[in-house]
Amino acid sequence: MKKLLLILLLISVHYRLLAQQLDEASAELEPIEAAEDSSLITSKIFAASPVDSIPRFSEEVIENRLKQIEKTIPLTYNNITKGFIDYFTVRNREYSKLMIQRKEVYFPMFVEALKRHGMPEELKYLAVVESGLHPRALSRVGAAGLWQFMPYTGKQFALNQTDYIDERLDPYKATEAACLYLKQLHHIFNDWELAIASYNCGPGNVRKAIRRSGGKRNFWRVYNHLPRETRSYLPQFIALAYTLEHYEPHLLHPGGFDLPQSLDTLHTHHPVNLLALSLATGVCMEDLLHYNPSLRRGYLPGNSNYSIRLPQHVMPAVHANYFCLFDTLNCFAPFEVDFLIQRGRSSSTQSVYYSPKGSKTVYKVKNGEVLGSIARKFSVSVAQIKQWNRLNRNTIYVGQKLVLYPKSSSARITAAAPVTKGKTSIQKTTDNRTYSVQYGDTLWSIAQSHSISIEQLKKLNHLKGNTIKTGMKLKVS
């Protein structure tokens, strides 16, 4: 009996030690992250995409699909392109899903520019290879923007780079410059594959590869003589073209699509303060920066012509009150706005919390709607909708349900933050007929808030100019 108890005790201790070892081993495991370079990918697969659940197709099927989308530029299928297709459809599926989302915003712009220049539509995939369709992408060697222009090359194609703007980050201007540059490279080599390769490493390196190959003028024949990075450049281009056109059979379904915002361009030579412009037009700072990625500072000095993109729905009011608006766009010091701009671009900084007030409403997203249009419909801000629904991005999809609290306004509780001077939101006084001017107010913002024109506001208060001061009492009705 004693021997039996001893055996049972030993077995119990053994299993306890075994369980402890398993717990320690599982605690040491770390999640596998997506590799940025395919040469770094080994046999690791995303935990979210088990190998058994990922569709795989024969080489014949993939080659036929490439032929279906091939137009002007040859989309060669071989062991090298096969490896990259496998990378984007199997091993790095999350990256591919992100590109499928982003292409809805940028591809229409690329296609329009390429058609206007009489160039192959397939060149739109080049921006995916270059920047991952990120307008603020910056490489370790200084290339920037969707098309990754180096500073010198950007200046060659009229992309201005100053203390205030960097037009390499402007999606429209950079796309126009990329078309001109690619057209120039094609004129040099009379071959789109070599033009694409030279976009990566420069025409000098491609000429050198042609000489070393004995005068051959085909990418795959000069392949071994090209720089190492450029050898994978065209295969990635082909693999991404395949992935972004045939993502459905591979079950690469993104959670939603980034829908393009209807924008219009405001041309001005006046000094512009972005924070004041945000307050005056009602476009939140986050969206203003998103629409204008080329702006490096929060202030434009007005010594040159600038283009600022704004949502179409605010443009009629902007044009109707153009001169009054720009007379009041200097109510903040430039250095103060620069600080706020940097805070606005930092996703880790959260200094404002919106406490929901009012009845809860669940809203179902309709076709063509974006966060901005829904925010206007319910008189709330985009930031509030994102916080109430724990959204990290502006992406929404048709049928998605959003929790809203549509009352006159939501209580805004400000946490400790470095900027404590004044308020940026318009506050009405208890007297409905008068308004006390707050720091950051302009005639434009006050008029918009009380549904009267600037001229009416000036007439009611006997104002000759557009200057107002904090604390001033204004009649608003």
C-alpha positions in Angstrom: 0.0 0.0 0.0 2.8 2.4 0.9 4.6 1.6 -2.4 1.4 2.4 -4.3 1.0 5.7 -2.6 4.7 6.5 -3.3 4.3 5.7 -7.0 1.1 7.9 -7.2 3.0 10.8 -5.5 5.9 10.5 -7.9 3.5 10.5 -10.9 1.8 13.6 -9.6 5.0 15.5 -9.1 6.2 14.5 -12.6 3.0 15.9 -14.3 3.2 19.1 -12.3 6.8 19.6 -13.4 5.9 18.8 -17.0 2.9 21.3 -16.9 5.2 24.0 -15.5 7.8 23.4 -18.3 5.1 23.7 -20.9 3.8 27.0 -19.4 7.3 28.4 -19.4 7.9 27.4 -22.9 4.6 28.9 -24.2 5.4 32.2 -22.3 8.7 32.5 -24.3 7.0 32.3 -27.7 6.7 35.6 -29.5 4.3 36.4 -32.3 5.8 36.3 -35.8 5.9 39.6 -37.5 5.7 40.2 -41.3 9.2 40.6 -42.8 9.9 43.7 -44.9 12.2 41.9 -47.3 11.3 38.6 -48.9 14.9 37.4 -48.5 14.3 37.4 -44.7 11.2 35.2 -44.9 11.8 31.6 -43.9 9.2 29.0 -43.2 7.3 31.2 -40.7 3.6 31.7 -41.5 1.2 34.2 -39.9 -0.7 32.7 -37.1 -3.9 34.4 -38.5 -3.5 32.5 -41.8 -3.0 28.8 -41.2 -1.3 27.1 -44.2 -4.2 24.7 -44.6 -6.8 27.4 -45.1 -4.8 29.3 -47.8 -5.8 28.5 -51.4 -3.0 27.3 -53.6 -3.1 27.1 -57.4 -1.0 25.3 -60.0 1.7 27.1 -62.0 -0.4 26.8 -65.1 -3.4 28.6 -63.5 -1.2 31.4 -62.2 0.6 31.9 -65.6 -2.8 32.0 -67.4 -4.1 34.7 -64.9 -1.0 36.8 -65.6 -1.6 36.6 -69.3 -5.2 37.8 -68.7 -4.0 41.0 -67.2 -0.9 41.5 -69.4 -1.3 44.4 -71.8 1.8 46.5 -72.8 4.4 45.4 -70.3 5.4 41.7 -70.3 4.4 39.9 -67.1 6.8 37.0 -67.2 6.2 34.0 -65.0 9.3 32.1 -63.9 10.8 30.7 -60.6 11.7 34.2 -59.4 8.2 35.8 -59.9 6.7 32.6 -58.6 8.5 33.1 -55.3 7.2 36.7 -55.0 3.7 35.7 -55.9 3.9 33.1 -53.1 5.2 35.7 -50.7 2.3 38.2 -51.3 -0.5 35.6 -51.5 0.6 33.2 -48.8 3.4 34.5 -46.5 2.5 38.2 -46.2 -1.2 38.2 -46.7 -1.8 41.1 -44.2 0.4 43.4 -46.3 -1.5 42.4 -49.5 -4.8 43.1 -47.8 -3.6 46.6 -46.8 -2.6 47.3 -50.4 -6.0 46.2 -51.6 -7.5 48.7 -49.3 -5.3 51.6 -50.3 -5.5 51.1 -54.0 -9.1 52.3 -54.1 -7.8 55.8 -53.1 -4.7 56.1 -55.4 -5.2 53.9 -58.5 -7.9 56.1 -60.1 -5.5 59.1 -59.8 -2.7 57.0 -61.3 -4.8 55.6 -64.2 -6.1 59.1 -65.1 -2.5 60.5 -65.3 -1.1 57.5 -67.2 -3.9 57.7 -69.8 -3.3 61.4 -70.2 0.3 60.8 -71.0 -0.4 57.8 -73.2 1.4 55.3 -71.0 0.7 51.7 -69.9 -1.9 51.5 -67.1 0.1 48.7 -65.5 2.7 51.3 -64.3 0.3 52.1 -61.4 1.7 49.0 -59.6 5.1 50.6 -59.4 4.0 52.9 -56.6 3.0 49.9 -54.5 6.6 48.5 -54.9 8.1 51.9 -54.1 6.1 53.1 -51.1 3.3 50.6 -50.2 0.9 53.4 -51.3 1.9 55.6 -48.3 2.1 59.3 -49.3 4.5 60.1 -46.4 6.8 57.2 -47.0 10.5 58.1 -46.4 13.3 55.7 -47.2 16.6 55.5 -45.3 18.4 57.2 -48.1 16.0 60.2 -48.3 13.6 59.2 -51.0 10.1 60.4 -50.2 6.4 60.1 -51.2 4.3 57.6 -53.1 6.8 57.5 -56.0 9.9 57.8 -53.7 11.7 60.7 -55.4 15.1 61.6 -54.2 15.6 65.3 -53.5 17.7 66.0 -56.6 15.4 64.0 -59.0 12.4 65.7 -57.5 13.8 69.1 -58.2 14.5 68.0 -61.8 10.8 67.4 -62.3 9.6 70.7 -60.6 8.8 69.2 -57.2 9.4 72.1 -54.8 11.1 71.3 -51.5 11.2 74.2 -49.0 10.9 74.6 -45.2 7.1 74.7 -45.6 6.3 72.2 -48.3 7.7 69.0 -49.9 5.9 68.4 -53.1 7.4 64.9 -53.4 4.7 64.0 -50.8 1.9 65.6 -52.9 0.1 62.6 -54.5 -1.0 64.6 -57.5 2.2 66.4 -58.3 4.4 63.4 -57.6 2.3 61.2 -59.9 2.6 63.8 -62.7 6.4 63.9 -62.1 6.6 60.1 -62.1 4.8 59.9 -65.4 7.3 62.4 -66.9 10.3 60.5 -65.5 9.1 57.1 -66.6 8.4 58.5 -70.1 11.9 59.8 -70.2 13.4 56.5 -69.1 11.3 54.6 -71.8 12.7 57.0 -74.4 16.2 56.1 -73.4 15.8 52.3 -73.5 12.7 51.8 -75.7 11.7 49.0 -73.3 9.3 49.2 -70.4 11.0 46.5 -68.3 14.3 48.3 -68.5 12.6 51.6 -67.8 11.1 50.2 -64.7 14.5 48.8 -63.6 16.2 52.1 -64.2 13.5 53.9 -62.1 14.9 51.9 -59.2 18.7 52.0 -59.8 19.1 54.8 -62.3 19.7 54.7 -66.1 23.5 54.6 -65.6 23.4 51.2 -63.8 21.1 49.7 -66.4 23.5 50.9 -69.2 26.4 49.3 -67.3 24.4 46.0 -67.0 23.7 46.1 -70.8 27.4 46.6 -71.5 28.5 43.8 -69.2 25.9 41.4 -70.8 27.4 42.0 -74.2 24.8 44.5 -75.4 21.6 42.5 -74.6 18.6 44.8 -74.0 16.2 42.6 -72.1 15.7 42.7 -68.3 16.0 38.9 -67.8 19.2 38.7 -70.0 20.9 41.5 -68.0 19.4 40.3 -64.7 22.7 39.0 -63.2 24.5 42.2 -64.0 22.0 44.5 -62.2 22.3 45.7 -58.6 21.0 43.1 -56.1 18.0 45.2 -55.1 17.0 45.9 -58.7 17.0 42.2 -59.6 13.9 41.8 -57.3 12.3 45.0 -58.4 10.5 43.9 -61.6 9.6 40.5 -60.1 7.9 42.3 -57.2 6.1 44.5 -59.7 4.8 41.5 -61.6 3.8 39.7 -58.3 1.9 42.7 -57.0 0.1 43.2 -60.3 -1.1 39.5 -60.0 -2.0 39.8 -56.4 -4.0 43.0 -56.6 -5.9 41.8 -59.7 -6.6 38.2 -58.6 -6.9 38.6 -54.8 -10.4 37.1 -54.6 -9.5 33.5 -55.5 -6.8 33.7 -52.9 -9.4 34.9 -50.3 -7.5 38.1 -49.6 -10.5 40.1 -48.4 -9.7 43.3 -46.6 -11.8 44.5 -43.7 -12.9 47.5 -45.7 -11.8 49.9 -48.4 -10.2 53.3 -48.1 -12.7 55.3 -50.2 -11.5 58.4 -52.0 -12.7 61.7 -50.6 -14.2 64.3 -53.0 -11.7 67.1 -52.8 -11.2 70.5 -54.4 -8.1 72.7 -54.6 -7.9 76.1 -53.1 -5.1 78.2 -54.7 -3.8 81.1 -52.7 -0.8 83.4 -52.3 -2.0 84.7 -48.8 -0.4 83.6 -45.5 -2.3 80.6 -44.2 -2.4 79.2 -40.7 -3.6 75.6 -40.8 -5.1 75.6 -37.3 -7.1 78.7 -38.1 -8.2 77.2 -41.4 -9.3 74.1 -39.6 -11.4 76.1 -37.2 -12.8 78.4 -39.9 -13.9 75.6 -42.3 -14.9 73.0 -39.7 -12.4 70.4 -41.2 -10.6 68.7 -38.4 -6.8 69.0 -38.3 -6.3 65.3 -38.7 -8.2 65.3 -42.0 -6.6 68.6 -43.2 -3.2 67.0 -42.8 -4.4 63.8 -44.5 -5.6 65.8 -47.5 -2.4 67.8 -47.7 0.6 65.4 -46.9 3.1 67.8 -48.6 2.7 70.5 -45.9 5.7 70.3 -43.6 4.7 73.2 -41.2 1.5 74.5 -39.8 2.0 77.9 -41.5 2.4 79.1 -45.1 4.1 82.5 -45.2 2.3 83.7 -48.3 5.3 84.6 -50.4 4.4 82.1 -53.1 1.4 80.4 -54.7 0.2 77.4 -52.7 -2.5 74.7 -53.3 -4.5 73.5 -50.4 -7.0 70.6 -50.8 -10.3 70.8 -48.9 -13.5 68.7 -49.0 -15.8 69.8 -51.8 -18.7 70.5 -49.5 -16.8 73.5 -47.8 -15.6 75.1 -51.0 -18.8 77.2 -51.9 -18.6 78.9 -48.5 -14.8 79.4 -48.8 -15.1 81.1 -52.2 -18.1 83.2 -51.1 -16.1 84.6 -48.2 -12.6 84.3 -49.7 -11.2 87.7 -48.7 -12.8 87.8 -45.2 -11.6 84.3 -44.6 -7.9 85.0 -45.4 -7.9 88.3 -43.4 -8.6 86.2 -40.3 -6.3 83.3 -40.8 -3.4 84.6 -38.7 -4.9 84.4 -35.2 -2.3 81.8 -33.9 1.5 82.2 -33.8 3.2 80.0 -36.4 5.4 78.2 -33.8 2.3 77.3 -31.8 0.6 75.7 -34.8 3.8 73.8 -35.7 3.7 72.2 -32.2 0.0 71.3 -32.7 0.7 69.9 -36.2 3.4 67.5 -34.8 1.0 66.4 -32.0 -1.7 65.8 -34.6 0.6 63.5 -36.6 1.5 61.5 -33.5 -0.8 58.6 -33.2 0.5 57.9 -29.7 -0.7 61.3 -28.3 -4.3 61.4 -27.1 -5.1 64.5 -25.0 -8.8 64.8 -25.6 -11.5 62.4 -24.4 -15.1 62.7 -25.6 -17.7 61.7 -23.0 -20.8 60.5 -24.8 -24.0 62.5 -24.0 -27.4 61.9 -25.5 -29.2 58.8 -26.7 -27.2 56.0 -28.2 -27.8 55.4 -31.9 -26.5 52.5 -34.0 -26.0 53.6 -37.6 -25.4 51.3 -40.6 -22.9 52.7 -43.2 -24.4 53.2 -46.7 -22.7 53.0 -50.0 -20.5 56.1 -50.7 -20.4 57.3 -47.1 -17.2 58.2 -45.3 -16.6 59.2 -41.7 -16.7 62.9 -42.5 -20.2 62.7 -44.1 -21.6 60.7 -41.3 -20.1 63.1 -38.7 -21.8 66.1 -40.5 -25.1 64.2 -40.7 -25.2 63.7 -36.9 -23.4 66.9 -35.9 -20.5 65.2 -34.3 -16.8 65.1 -35.2 -14.8 62.4 -36.9 -12.6 62.1 -33.8 -15.7 61.3 -31.7 -16.9 58.6 -34.0 -13.5 57.0 -34.1 -13.2 57.0 -30.3 -16.7 55.7 -29.7 -16.1 52.8 -32.1 -12.4 52.2 -31.3 -11.4 52.9 -34.9 -7.7 53.5 -35.5 -8.1 54.5 -39.1 -10.7 56.4 -41.2 -11.6 53.2 -43.1 -15.2 52.1 -43.0 -17.2 49.7 -45.2 -20.7 49.4 -46.4 -23.0 47.7 -43.8 -20.6 48.4 -40.9 -22.5 49.4 -37.7 -21.3 52.5 -35.9 -22.3 53.6 -32.4 -23.2 57.3 -32.2 -24.4 59.7 -29.6 -26.0 62.4 -31.7 -26.9 65.3 -29.4 -26.1 69.0 -29.8 -22.5 68.3 -28.7 -20.5 65.8 -26.6 -18.9 66.9 -23.4 -15.2 67.4 -24.1 -12.9 66.6 -21.2 -9.3 67.7 -21.8 -6.5 65.8 -20.2 -3.3 67.3 -19.2 -1.5 68.6 -22.3 1.4 71.0 -23.0 -0.9 73.5 -24.7 -3.2 75.1 -22.2 -3.7 78.5 -23.7 -7.2 79.3 -24.7 -9.9 77.2 -26.3 -10.4 76.1 -29.9 -14.0 75.3 -29.8 -16.8 77.9 -30.2 -18.9 78.4 -27.1 -22.2 80.3 -26.9 -23.0 82.5 -24.0 -26.2 82.1 -22.0 -27.5 85.2 -23.8 -28.6 83.9 -27.2 -28.2 87.4 -28.8 -24.5 88.0 -27.8 -21.4 86.0 -28.1 -18.1 86.3 -26.1 -15.1 85.9 -28.5 -12.9 83.0 -27.5 -9.2 82.6 -28.3 -8.9 81.3 -31.9 -12.2 82.6 -33.0 -12.6 84.4 -36.4 -15.5 86.3 -37.9 -15.8 83.4 -40.3 -16.1 80.7 -37.6 -18.5 82.8 -35.5 -20.7 83.6 -38.5 -20.8 79.9 -39.5 -21.7 78.9 -35.9 -24.6 81.3 -35.7 -25.9 80.9 -39.3 -25.4 84.4 -40.4 -23.1 86.0 -43.0 -19.9 87.8 -42.1 -21.3 91.1 -43.5 -24.4 90.8 -41.3 -22.1 90.1 -38.3 -20.0 93.2 -39.1 -23.0 95.4 -39.6 -24.6 94.3 -36.3 -21.4 95.2 -34.4 -20.3 98.2 -36.5 -17.1 96.6 -37.5 -15.1 98.2 -40.3 -12.4 95.5 -40.5 -12.1 91.8 -39.8 -10.1 92.1 -36.6 -11.6 90.9 -33.3 -10.1 90.4 -29.9 -10.6 87.7 -27.2 -13.3 88.7 -24.7 -15.1 91.0 -27.1 -18.9 90.9 -27.0 -20.5 90.5 -30.4 -24.2 90.7 -31.3 -25.1 87.6 -33.3 -28.9 88.2 -33.9 
